[in-house]
Amino acid sequence: MKKDNLEYVSKRLVARGSKKAFKKAAVKAMEKNGYVVVAKDGWVVKEFSDGRIERLHQLDTAVVNTEVLLD
């Protein structure tokens, strides 16, 4: 593929697309497994389909790097 045929992909477009994909995957995982594992309020937690939340591991919030670098 030639370089001039590539569409411009903005950071906002990538963030929006990945957010939608993660939400869709989380719904599928919840349906199949009955739970999902997510980071929430400084903890890694397991959220169950019945609403229960089980804390698995506390995150070190002093060192937070929220920047995502894409090649």
C-alpha positions in Angstrom: 0.0 0.0 0.0 1.3 3.4 -0.9 1.9 5.9 1.8 -0.3 8.6 0.1 -3.3 6.2 0.1 -3.3 5.9 3.9 -6.1 7.7 5.8 -5.1 10.1 8.6 -5.8 8.5 12.0 -6.1 11.0 14.9 -5.5 10.2 18.5 -9.1 11.0 19.3 -10.3 8.6 16.6 -8.1 5.8 18.0 -9.3 6.5 21.6 -12.9 6.5 20.5 -12.6 3.2 18.5 -10.7 1.4 21.2 -13.2 2.5 23.9 -16.1 1.1 21.9 -14.2 -2.2 21.2 -13.3 -2.6 24.9 -16.9 -2.0 26.0 -18.1 -4.6 23.4 -15.5 -7.1 24.5 -16.5 -6.6 28.2 -20.1 -7.3 27.5 -19.2 -10.5 25.7 -16.8 -11.5 28.5 -19.5 -10.9 31.1 -22.0 -13.0 29.1 -19.6 -15.9 28.7 -17.7 -15.8 32.0 -20.1 -14.1 34.4 -17.4 -11.6 35.3 -14.8 -9.2 34.0 -11.5 -8.0 35.5 -11.0 -4.2 35.4 -9.0 -1.4 37.1 -11.3 0.7 39.3 -10.6 3.3 42.0 -7.0 2.2 42.4 -7.7 -1.5 42.5 -7.8 -4.4 40.1 -11.3 -5.8 40.7 -13.4 -8.7 39.5 -16.9 -7.4 38.6 -19.6 -10.2 38.5 -22.8 -10.1 36.5 -24.9 -10.0 39.7 -23.2 -6.7 40.7 -20.7 -8.1 43.3 -17.2 -6.7 43.2 -14.1 -8.6 44.5 -10.9 -6.7 45.1 -7.9 -8.6 43.7 -4.9 -6.2 43.9 -4.3 -2.6 45.0 -2.5 -0.5 42.4 0.4 1.8 43.1 -1.3 5.1 42.3 1.9 7.1 43.0 3.3 6.1 39.6 0.7 6.5 37.0 1.4 6.7 33.3 -1.8 7.2 31.3 -0.1 8.1 28.0 -0.5 5.5 25.3 2.1 5.6 22.5 1.2 4.0 19.2 3.7 3.2 16.5 
